[in-house]
Amino acid sequence: MGVGIGALAMMDGALNAQYEGIDNNEADFPVTPKIIPTEFVSHHMRDRGHNFHILIADSKRLDKLPRADLVHVDGDHSREAAKNDVMLAWRSKAAWILCDDARDTSVVAGVFDALIELNRGSADWAYFPDTWTGSILIRTDHARIE
C-alpha cells in the first residue's frame, strides 16, 4: 500500500534504532479516505514507541542527508529521482543503501547512473527478487566489514 509501510517494518525489526525520514507528503496513488503519509506513519511510530523524526521535503531539492547506517531509497520511480537519491545517500557516508522498486527499469537505470557518476567501476551490490517490488542493496565505501 505504501505510505510508510517500509519504515514501520524496519522500525518494528530494529526497536532501538532511530529513524530519520524524508517524505514529500504526497501519496503515490489516490486513496479514499485521503491519507497524509507522514501523519499515518507518525501515528503508528508513536503508538509503537519508536524514536523517529520525519522531514517533509522533496529529496530532489536537498543537497545532503543526515549520517545514517542505512539509507532506504524509495522515491517516485523515475530514473532521475533514483539517481539523485542514491547520490545523496552515498554522500551521506551511509554504510548501506537499500533501493526499493528494483523491478522498475527506470529505478534500476537511475541506481546504476549514480554508481557510474560516482566512478564506481566496481561496486558491491545484490539484487533481491523475493521482495514484492525487488530491492538492490549497495555496500558503500563507508561500510565496515568484520
VMD Tcl script that builds the backbone (N, CA, C; Angstrom):
set m [mol new atoms 438]
animate dup $m
set s [atomselect $m all]
$s set {name element resname resid chain x y z} {
  {N N MET 1 A 0.813 -1.180 0.000}
  {CA C MET 1 A 0.000 0.000 0.000}
  {C C MET 1 A 0.864 1.254 0.000}
  {N N GLY 2 A 2.081 1.178 0.483}
  {CA C GLY 2 A 2.921 2.369 0.527}
  {C C GLY 2 A 2.713 3.154 1.806}
  {N N VAL 3 A 2.744 4.457 1.711}
  {CA C VAL 3 A 2.587 5.411 2.810}
  {C C VAL 3 A 3.283 4.987 4.101}
  {N N GLY 4 A 4.558 4.611 3.999}
  {CA C GLY 4 A 5.356 4.365 5.183}
  {C C GLY 4 A 5.396 2.950 5.707}
  {N N ILE 5 A 4.845 2.022 4.982}
  {CA C ILE 5 A 4.843 0.630 5.446}
  {C C ILE 5 A 6.270 0.120 5.617}
  {N N GLY 6 A 7.179 0.478 4.702}
  {CA C GLY 6 A 8.579 0.059 4.807}
  {C C GLY 6 A 9.234 0.615 6.055}
  {N N ALA 7 A 8.973 1.875 6.362}
  {CA C ALA 7 A 9.539 2.498 7.558}
  {C C ALA 7 A 9.046 1.786 8.815}
  {N N LEU 8 A 7.773 1.490 8.861}
  {CA C LEU 8 A 7.225 0.799 10.024}
  {C C LEU 8 A 7.800 -0.605 10.162}
  {N N ALA 9 A 7.959 -1.303 9.055}
  {CA C ALA 9 A 8.524 -2.655 9.097}
  {C C ALA 9 A 9.969 -2.623 9.588}
  {N N MET 10 A 10.768 -1.664 9.093}
  {CA C MET 10 A 12.156 -1.565 9.535}
  {C C MET 10 A 12.238 -1.260 11.023}
  {N N MET 11 A 11.432 -0.329 11.477}
  {CA C MET 11 A 11.480 0.045 12.888}
  {C C MET 11 A 10.948 -1.077 13.788}
  {N N ASP 12 A 9.968 -1.816 13.329}
  {CA C ASP 12 A 9.478 -2.955 14.107}
  {C C ASP 12 A 10.545 -4.039 14.208}
  {N N GLY 13 A 11.455 -4.076 13.231}
  {CA C GLY 13 A 12.544 -5.047 13.243}
  {C C GLY 13 A 13.780 -4.565 13.974}
  {N N ALA 14 A 13.868 -3.285 14.256}
  {CA C ALA 14 A 15.035 -2.701 14.934}
  {C C ALA 14 A 14.529 -1.728 15.997}
  {N N LEU 15 A 14.019 -2.269 17.063}
  {CA C LEU 15 A 13.290 -1.480 18.058}
  {C C LEU 15 A 14.110 -0.358 18.693}
  {N N ASN 16 A 15.429 -0.488 18.761}
  {CA C ASN 16 A 16.258 0.534 19.386}
  {C C ASN 16 A 16.862 1.510 18.383}
  {N N ALA 17 A 16.503 1.389 17.132}
  {CA C ALA 17 A 17.054 2.263 16.095}
  {C C ALA 17 A 16.397 3.642 16.133}
  {N N GLN 18 A 17.051 4.578 15.502}
  {CA C GLN 18 A 16.478 5.905 15.308}
  {C C GLN 18 A 16.148 6.033 13.831}
  {N N TYR 19 A 14.961 6.494 13.516}
  {CA C TYR 19 A 14.508 6.651 12.139}
  {C C TYR 19 A 14.484 8.127 11.773}
  {N N GLU 20 A 15.161 8.461 10.690}
  {CA C GLU 20 A 15.124 9.817 10.124}
  {C C GLU 20 A 14.521 9.689 8.733}
  {N N GLY 21 A 13.314 10.135 8.561}
  {CA C GLY 21 A 12.639 10.000 7.281}
  {C C GLY 21 A 12.551 11.316 6.530}
  {N N ILE 22 A 12.497 11.200 5.221}
  {CA C ILE 22 A 12.264 12.352 4.352}
  {C C ILE 22 A 11.142 11.960 3.412}
  {N N ASP 23 A 10.115 12.766 3.366}
  {CA C ASP 23 A 8.962 12.451 2.531}
  {C C ASP 23 A 8.356 13.747 2.022}
  {N N ASN 24 A 7.899 13.733 0.771}
  {CA C ASN 24 A 7.260 14.932 0.225}
  {C C ASN 24 A 5.797 15.039 0.648}
  {N N ASN 25 A 5.326 14.045 1.411}
  {CA C ASN 25 A 3.987 14.045 1.997}
  {C C ASN 25 A 2.872 13.911 0.967}
  {N N GLU 26 A 3.177 13.263 -0.123}
  {CA C GLU 26 A 2.164 13.001 -1.143}
  {C C GLU 26 A 2.053 11.494 -1.342}
  {N N ALA 27 A 0.837 10.962 -1.291}
  {CA C ALA 27 A 0.628 9.551 -1.578}
  {C C ALA 27 A 0.897 9.310 -3.053}
  {N N ASP 28 A 1.455 8.140 -3.366}
  {CA C ASP 28 A 1.790 7.803 -4.753}
  {C C ASP 28 A 0.566 7.492 -5.595}
  {N N PHE 29 A -0.569 7.335 -4.949}
  {CA C PHE 29 A -1.777 6.901 -5.640}
  {C C PHE 29 A -2.982 7.456 -4.897}
  {N N PRO 30 A -4.089 7.626 -5.572}
  {CA C PRO 30 A -5.278 8.148 -4.883}
  {C C PRO 30 A -5.879 7.092 -3.963}
  {N N VAL 31 A -6.171 7.492 -2.739}
  {CA C VAL 31 A -6.817 6.593 -1.784}
  {C C VAL 31 A -7.992 7.322 -1.148}
  {N N THR 32 A -8.987 6.543 -0.759}
  {CA C THR 32 A -10.143 7.107 -0.079}
  {C C THR 32 A -10.318 6.348 1.214}
  {N N PRO 33 A -10.378 6.975 2.372}
  {CA C PRO 33 A -10.229 8.420 2.525}
  {C C PRO 33 A -8.773 8.839 2.300}
  {N N LYS 34 A -8.570 10.116 2.029}
  {CA C LYS 34 A -7.246 10.643 1.747}
  {C C LYS 34 A -6.326 10.400 2.944}
  {N N ILE 35 A -5.167 9.833 2.669}
  {CA C ILE 35 A -4.171 9.561 3.705}
  {C C ILE 35 A -3.016 10.532 3.510}
  {N N ILE 36 A -2.625 11.209 4.575}
  {CA C ILE 36 A -1.437 12.051 4.535}
  {C C ILE 36 A -0.298 11.177 5.067}
  {N N PRO 37 A 0.643 10.799 4.187}
  {CA C PRO 37 A 1.641 9.789 4.564}
  {C C PRO 37 A 2.358 10.052 5.880}
  {N N THR 38 A 2.843 11.258 6.112}
  {CA C THR 38 A 3.613 11.495 7.332}
  {C C THR 38 A 2.741 11.404 8.581}
  {N N GLU 39 A 1.480 11.793 8.483}
  {CA C GLU 39 A 0.576 11.659 9.630}
  {C C GLU 39 A 0.301 10.190 9.921}
  {N N PHE 40 A 0.097 9.404 8.877}
  {CA C PHE 40 A -0.160 7.971 9.023}
  {C C PHE 40 A 1.020 7.290 9.707}
  {N N VAL 41 A 2.233 7.527 9.192}
  {CA C VAL 41 A 3.436 6.892 9.733}
  {C C VAL 41 A 3.709 7.386 11.146}
  {N N SER 42 A 3.632 8.698 11.356}
  {CA C SER 42 A 3.907 9.255 12.684}
  {C C SER 42 A 2.972 8.668 13.741}
  {N N HIS 43 A 1.710 8.540 13.410}
  {CA C HIS 43 A 0.735 7.968 14.344}
  {C C HIS 43 A 1.172 6.568 14.777}
  {N N HIS 44 A 1.518 5.722 13.798}
  {CA C HIS 44 A 1.889 4.339 14.111}
  {C C HIS 44 A 3.258 4.255 14.792}
  {N N MET 45 A 4.187 5.125 14.429}
  {CA C MET 45 A 5.503 5.143 15.085}
  {C C MET 45 A 5.339 5.527 16.559}
  {N N ARG 46 A 4.533 6.556 16.824}
  {CA C ARG 46 A 4.294 6.971 18.217}
  {C C ARG 46 A 3.640 5.845 19.017}
  {N N ASP 47 A 2.630 5.198 18.418}
  {CA C ASP 47 A 1.931 4.108 19.109}
  {C C ASP 47 A 2.883 2.974 19.483}
  {N N ARG 48 A 3.893 2.753 18.670}
  {CA C ARG 48 A 4.841 1.671 18.917}
  {C C ARG 48 A 6.029 2.121 19.771}
  {N N GLY 49 A 6.108 3.414 20.075}
  {CA C GLY 49 A 7.189 3.923 20.912}
  {C C GLY 49 A 8.524 4.065 20.197}
  {N N HIS 50 A 8.506 4.196 18.874}
  {CA C HIS 50 A 9.749 4.317 18.109}
  {C C HIS 50 A 10.347 5.720 18.224}
  {N N ASN 51 A 11.657 5.796 18.098}
  {CA C ASN 51 A 12.404 7.049 18.083}
  {C C ASN 51 A 12.500 7.484 16.620}
  {N N PHE 52 A 11.818 8.569 16.273}
  {CA C PHE 52 A 11.768 8.938 14.855}
  {C C PHE 52 A 11.620 10.444 14.667}
  {N N HIS 53 A 11.979 10.871 13.475}
  {CA C HIS 53 A 11.754 12.248 13.022}
  {C C HIS 53 A 11.528 12.177 11.520}
  {N N ILE 54 A 10.533 12.891 11.024}
  {CA C ILE 54 A 10.257 12.907 9.583}
  {C C ILE 54 A 10.314 14.349 9.099}
  {N N LEU 55 A 11.172 14.589 8.123}
  {CA C LEU 55 A 11.298 15.891 7.480}
  {C C LEU 55 A 10.414 15.887 6.239}
  {N N ILE 56 A 9.522 16.856 6.137}
  {CA C ILE 56 A 8.692 16.968 4.938}
  {C C ILE 56 A 9.475 17.792 3.922}
  {N N ALA 57 A 9.947 17.113 2.880}
  {CA C ALA 57 A 10.769 17.763 1.860}
  {C C ALA 57 A 10.813 16.889 0.619}
  {N N ASP 58 A 11.155 17.501 -0.499}
  {CA C ASP 58 A 11.383 16.793 -1.753}
  {C C ASP 58 A 12.881 16.520 -1.834}
  {N N SER 59 A 13.266 15.258 -1.877}
  {CA C SER 59 A 14.695 14.910 -1.868}
  {C C SER 59 A 15.448 15.499 -3.065}
  {N N LYS 60 A 14.743 15.801 -4.132}
  {CA C LYS 60 A 15.403 16.414 -5.294}
  {C C LYS 60 A 15.878 17.831 -4.992}
  {N N ARG 61 A 15.371 18.410 -3.929}
  {CA C ARG 61 A 15.760 19.777 -3.551}
  {C C ARG 61 A 16.772 19.796 -2.397}
  {N N LEU 62 A 17.203 18.628 -1.950}
  {CA C LEU 62 A 18.163 18.544 -0.855}
  {C C LEU 62 A 19.580 18.401 -1.408}
  {N N ASP 63 A 20.543 18.915 -0.664}
  {CA C ASP 63 A 21.937 18.728 -1.081}
  {C C ASP 63 A 22.691 17.809 -0.140}
  {N N LYS 64 A 22.047 17.405 0.969}
  {CA C LYS 64 A 22.678 16.445 1.865}
  {C C LYS 64 A 21.622 15.736 2.703}
  {N N LEU 65 A 22.027 14.591 3.235}
  {CA C LEU 65 A 21.206 13.802 4.143}
  {C C LEU 65 A 21.939 13.676 5.468}
  {N N PRO 66 A 21.208 13.425 6.554}
  {CA C PRO 66 A 21.907 13.153 7.812}
  {C C PRO 66 A 22.678 11.839 7.707}
  {N N ARG 67 A 23.740 11.703 8.467}
  {CA C ARG 67 A 24.534 10.468 8.511}
  {C C ARG 67 A 23.648 9.340 9.007}
  {N N ALA 68 A 23.741 8.192 8.348}
  {CA C ALA 68 A 22.948 7.030 8.741}
  {C C ALA 68 A 23.718 5.759 8.428}
  {N N ASP 69 A 23.382 4.688 9.111}
  {CA C ASP 69 A 23.980 3.391 8.800}
  {C C ASP 69 A 23.380 2.827 7.518}
  {N N LEU 70 A 22.077 3.041 7.344}
  {CA C LEU 70 A 21.345 2.537 6.190}
  {C C LEU 70 A 20.452 3.645 5.658}
  {N N VAL 71 A 20.505 3.864 4.352}
  {CA C VAL 71 A 19.563 4.777 3.704}
  {C C VAL 71 A 18.672 3.930 2.804}
  {N N HIS 72 A 17.381 4.050 3.000}
  {CA C HIS 72 A 16.392 3.332 2.191}
  {C C HIS 72 A 15.864 4.294 1.139}
  {N N VAL 73 A 16.173 4.020 -0.114}
  {CA C VAL 73 A 15.743 4.860 -1.231}
  {C C VAL 73 A 14.434 4.289 -1.776}
  {N N ASP 74 A 13.399 5.104 -1.724}
  {CA C ASP 74 A 12.083 4.673 -2.203}
  {C C ASP 74 A 11.349 5.905 -2.709}
  {N N GLY 75 A 11.772 6.398 -3.864}
  {CA C GLY 75 A 11.270 7.662 -4.393}
  {C C GLY 75 A 10.143 7.508 -5.380}
  {N N ASP 76 A 10.131 8.412 -6.347}
  {CA C ASP 76 A 8.993 8.486 -7.269}
  {C C ASP 76 A 9.118 7.572 -8.492}
  {N N HIS 77 A 10.055 6.674 -8.494}
  {CA C HIS 77 A 10.236 5.661 -9.533}
  {C C HIS 77 A 10.793 6.213 -10.846}
  {N N SER 78 A 11.201 7.466 -10.868}
  {CA C SER 78 A 11.819 7.975 -12.092}
  {C C SER 78 A 13.321 7.718 -12.046}
  {N N ARG 79 A 13.922 7.631 -13.218}
  {CA C ARG 79 A 15.358 7.413 -13.319}
  {C C ARG 79 A 16.125 8.536 -12.629}
  {N N GLU 80 A 15.675 9.765 -12.853}
  {CA C GLU 80 A 16.347 10.934 -12.284}
  {C C GLU 80 A 16.276 10.937 -10.762}
  {N N ALA 81 A 15.110 10.609 -10.209}
  {CA C ALA 81 A 14.944 10.603 -8.753}
  {C C ALA 81 A 15.782 9.500 -8.116}
  {N N ALA 82 A 15.797 8.317 -8.721}
  {CA C ALA 82 A 16.606 7.222 -8.176}
  {C C ALA 82 A 18.084 7.599 -8.171}
  {N N LYS 83 A 18.558 8.181 -9.261}
  {CA C LYS 83 A 19.963 8.611 -9.319}
  {C C LYS 83 A 20.238 9.649 -8.237}
  {N N ASN 84 A 19.392 10.651 -8.152}
  {CA C ASN 84 A 19.560 11.708 -7.155}
  {C C ASN 84 A 19.618 11.141 -5.742}
  {N N ASP 85 A 18.700 10.252 -5.414}
  {CA C ASP 85 A 18.611 9.740 -4.052}
  {C C ASP 85 A 19.782 8.824 -3.705}
  {N N VAL 86 A 20.267 8.041 -4.669}
  {CA C VAL 86 A 21.454 7.213 -4.419}
  {C C VAL 86 A 22.684 8.104 -4.242}
  {N N MET 87 A 22.795 9.158 -5.040}
  {CA C MET 87 A 23.918 10.094 -4.883}
  {C C MET 87 A 23.877 10.742 -3.496}
  {N N LEU 88 A 22.705 11.191 -3.065}
  {CA C LEU 88 A 22.560 11.766 -1.725}
  {C C LEU 88 A 22.958 10.760 -0.649}
  {N N ALA 89 A 22.486 9.542 -0.792}
  {CA C ALA 89 A 22.775 8.505 0.197}
  {C C ALA 89 A 24.274 8.232 0.269}
  {N N TRP 90 A 24.932 8.137 -0.877}
  {CA C TRP 90 A 26.368 7.853 -0.899}
  {C C TRP 90 A 27.148 8.987 -0.229}
  {N N ARG 91 A 26.789 10.219 -0.576}
  {CA C ARG 91 A 27.493 11.372 0.005}
  {C C ARG 91 A 27.252 11.510 1.509}
  {N N SER 92 A 26.187 10.903 2.023}
  {CA C SER 92 A 25.904 10.977 3.458}
  {C C SER 92 A 26.829 10.078 4.271}
  {N N LYS 93 A 27.633 9.291 3.571}
  {CA C LYS 93 A 28.550 8.331 4.196}
  {C C LYS 93 A 27.809 7.158 4.848}
  {N N ALA 94 A 26.613 6.870 4.350}
  {CA C ALA 94 A 25.888 5.687 4.812}
  {C C ALA 94 A 26.702 4.447 4.461}
  {N N ALA 95 A 26.647 3.450 5.307}
  {CA C ALA 95 A 27.347 2.201 5.032}
  {C C ALA 95 A 26.610 1.372 3.982}
  {N N TRP 96 A 25.306 1.434 4.012}
  {CA C TRP 96 A 24.465 0.624 3.133}
  {C C TRP 96 A 23.368 1.481 2.517}
  {N N ILE 97 A 23.038 1.185 1.273}
  {CA C ILE 97 A 21.928 1.845 0.582}
  {C C ILE 97 A 21.001 0.749 0.071}
  {N N LEU 98 A 19.755 0.806 0.472}
  {CA C LEU 98 A 18.749 -0.157 0.034}
  {C C LEU 98 A 17.793 0.557 -0.910}
  {N N CYS 99 A 17.765 0.126 -2.147}
  {CA C CYS 99 A 16.928 0.766 -3.175}
  {C C CYS 99 A 15.707 -0.098 -3.438}
  {N N ASP 100 A 14.558 0.458 -3.155}
  {CA C ASP 100 A 13.292 -0.234 -3.344}
  {C C ASP 100 A 12.852 -0.119 -4.807}
  {N N ASP 101 A 11.891 -0.939 -5.182}
  {CA C ASP 101 A 11.256 -0.897 -6.510}
  {C C ASP 101 A 12.231 -1.231 -7.634}
  {N N ALA 102 A 13.136 -2.179 -7.376}
  {CA C ALA 102 A 14.165 -2.526 -8.353}
  {C C ALA 102 A 13.663 -3.421 -9.480}
  {N N ARG 103 A 12.400 -3.718 -9.515}
  {CA C ARG 103 A 11.827 -4.370 -10.702}
  {C C ARG 103 A 11.438 -3.329 -11.746}
  {N N ASP 104 A 11.482 -2.073 -11.362}
  {CA C ASP 104 A 11.179 -0.962 -12.260}
  {C C ASP 104 A 12.482 -0.576 -12.973}
  {N N THR 105 A 12.507 -0.711 -14.295}
  {CA C THR 105 A 13.748 -0.470 -15.041}
  {C C THR 105 A 14.236 0.969 -14.930}
  {N N SER 106 A 13.344 1.925 -14.762}
  {CA C SER 106 A 13.772 3.311 -14.587}
  {C C SER 106 A 14.537 3.475 -13.279}
  {N N VAL 107 A 14.075 2.817 -12.224}
  {CA C VAL 107 A 14.758 2.874 -10.934}
  {C C VAL 107 A 16.144 2.241 -11.061}
  {N N VAL 108 A 16.211 1.060 -11.671}
  {CA C VAL 108 A 17.497 0.370 -11.835}
  {C C VAL 108 A 18.462 1.227 -12.646}
  {N N ALA 109 A 17.982 1.827 -13.734}
  {CA C ALA 109 A 18.846 2.684 -14.559}
  {C C ALA 109 A 19.380 3.852 -13.727}
  {N N GLY 110 A 18.523 4.458 -12.909}
  {CA C GLY 110 A 18.955 5.567 -12.069}
  {C C GLY 110 A 19.986 5.149 -11.029}
  {N N VAL 111 A 19.789 3.977 -10.423}
  {CA C VAL 111 A 20.749 3.460 -9.434}
  {C C VAL 111 A 22.119 3.311 -10.080}
  {N N PHE 112 A 22.164 2.708 -11.255}
  {CA C PHE 112 A 23.452 2.483 -11.902}
  {C C PHE 112 A 24.014 3.753 -12.537}
  {N N ASP 113 A 23.153 4.682 -12.936}
  {CA C ASP 113 A 23.649 6.005 -13.357}
  {C C ASP 113 A 24.438 6.646 -12.218}
  {N N ALA 114 A 23.909 6.531 -10.996}
  {CA C ALA 114 A 24.593 7.111 -9.835}
  {C C ALA 114 A 25.936 6.429 -9.609}
  {N N LEU 115 A 25.971 5.105 -9.670}
  {CA C LEU 115 A 27.230 4.389 -9.452}
  {C C LEU 115 A 28.262 4.744 -10.514}
  {N N ILE 116 A 27.802 4.959 -11.748}
  {CA C ILE 116 A 28.729 5.370 -12.812}
  {C C ILE 116 A 29.252 6.771 -12.538}
  {N N GLU 117 A 28.358 7.695 -12.182}
  {CA C GLU 117 A 28.794 9.065 -11.900}
  {C C GLU 117 A 29.735 9.118 -10.698}
  {N N LEU 118 A 29.538 8.221 -9.745}
  {CA C LEU 118 A 30.420 8.151 -8.584}
  {C C LEU 118 A 31.751 7.471 -8.930}
  {N N ASN 119 A 31.890 7.088 -10.192}
  {CA C ASN 119 A 33.086 6.424 -10.703}
  {C C ASN 119 A 33.289 5.073 -10.028}
  {N N ARG 120 A 32.198 4.354 -9.880}
  {CA C ARG 120 A 32.242 3.039 -9.254}
  {C C ARG 120 A 32.464 1.983 -10.322}
  {N N GLY 121 A 33.676 1.854 -10.792}
  {CA C GLY 121 A 33.974 0.815 -11.773}
  {C C GLY 121 A 33.653 -0.558 -11.219}
  {N N SER 122 A 33.782 -0.683 -9.927}
  {CA C SER 122 A 33.447 -1.914 -9.229}
  {C C SER 122 A 32.673 -1.528 -7.974}
  {N N ALA 123 A 31.552 -2.166 -7.755}
  {CA C ALA 123 A 30.738 -1.873 -6.576}
  {C C ALA 123 A 30.125 -3.174 -6.078}
  {N N ASP 124 A 29.995 -3.278 -4.778}
  {CA C ASP 124 A 29.350 -4.446 -4.185}
  {C C ASP 124 A 27.864 -4.173 -4.065}
  {N N TRP 125 A 27.059 -4.980 -4.742}
  {CA C TRP 125 A 25.624 -4.818 -4.692}
  {C C TRP 125 A 24.965 -6.176 -4.893}
  {N N ALA 126 A 23.737 -6.289 -4.468}
  {CA C ALA 126 A 22.976 -7.520 -4.633}
  {C C ALA 126 A 21.527 -7.170 -4.946}
  {N N TYR 127 A 20.920 -7.995 -5.766}
  {CA C TYR 127 A 19.507 -7.835 -6.110}
  {C C TYR 127 A 18.706 -8.888 -5.355}
  {N N PHE 128 A 17.609 -8.470 -4.745}
  {CA C PHE 128 A 16.740 -9.381 -4.015}
  {C C PHE 128 A 15.371 -9.409 -4.688}
  {N N PRO 129 A 15.108 -10.442 -5.499}
  {CA C PRO 129 A 13.838 -10.508 -6.220}
  {C C PRO 129 A 12.682 -10.985 -5.360}
  {N N ASP 130 A 12.962 -11.521 -4.184}
  {CA C ASP 130 A 11.913 -12.136 -3.389}
  {C C ASP 130 A 11.052 -11.134 -2.618}
  {N N THR 131 A 11.381 -9.856 -2.733}
  {CA C THR 131 A 10.518 -8.848 -2.136}
  {C C THR 131 A 9.441 -8.504 -3.156}
  {N N TRP 132 A 8.392 -7.844 -2.728}
  {CA C TRP 132 A 7.250 -7.568 -3.606}
  {C C TRP 132 A 7.668 -6.785 -4.849}
  {N N THR 133 A 8.525 -5.774 -4.675}
  {CA C THR 133 A 8.916 -4.937 -5.800}
  {C C THR 133 A 10.387 -5.047 -6.143}
  {N N GLY 134 A 11.101 -5.953 -5.522}
  {CA C GLY 134 A 12.529 -6.124 -5.766}
  {C C GLY 134 A 13.329 -5.029 -5.074}
  {N N SER 135 A 14.527 -5.380 -4.641}
  {CA C SER 135 A 15.394 -4.412 -3.963}
  {C C SER 135 A 16.834 -4.612 -4.408}
  {N N ILE 136 A 17.584 -3.522 -4.421}
  {CA C ILE 136 A 19.023 -3.568 -4.645}
  {C C ILE 136 A 19.681 -3.059 -3.371}
  {N N LEU 137 A 20.613 -3.846 -2.834}
  {CA C LEU 137 A 21.376 -3.451 -1.658}
  {C C LEU 137 A 22.800 -3.136 -2.106}
  {N N ILE 138 A 23.265 -1.944 -1.763}
  {CA C ILE 138 A 24.603 -1.496 -2.145}
  {C C ILE 138 A 25.438 -1.310 -0.888}
  {N N ARG 139 A 26.632 -1.905 -0.883}
  {CA C ARG 139 A 27.585 -1.643 0.203}
  {C C ARG 139 A 28.486 -0.520 -0.275}
  {N N THR 140 A 28.556 0.541 0.503}
  {CA C THR 140 A 29.366 1.691 0.112}
  {C C THR 140 A 30.791 1.537 0.634}
  {N N ASP 141 A 31.627 2.489 0.295}
  {CA C ASP 141 A 33.000 2.507 0.796}
  {C C ASP 141 A 33.038 2.742 2.304}
  {N N HIS 142 A 31.926 3.163 2.868}
  {CA C HIS 142 A 31.875 3.506 4.276}
  {C C HIS 142 A 31.464 2.339 5.160}
  {N N ALA 143 A 31.135 1.182 4.541}
  {CA C ALA 143 A 30.720 0.011 5.307}
  {C C ALA 143 A 31.947 -0.651 5.920}
  {N N ARG 144 A 31.811 -1.047 7.168}
  {CA C ARG 144 A 32.865 -1.809 7.840}
  {C C ARG 144 A 32.527 -3.277 7.718}
  {N N ILE 145 A 33.471 -4.050 7.260}
  {CA C ILE 145 A 33.267 -5.500 7.138}
  {C C ILE 145 A 34.058 -6.156 8.271}
  {N N GLU 146 A 33.367 -6.911 9.089}
  {CA C GLU 146 A 34.031 -7.552 10.229}
  {C C GLU 146 A 33.919 -9.048 10.114}
}
mol reanalyze $m
mol bondsrecalc $m
mol representation Tube
mol addrep $m
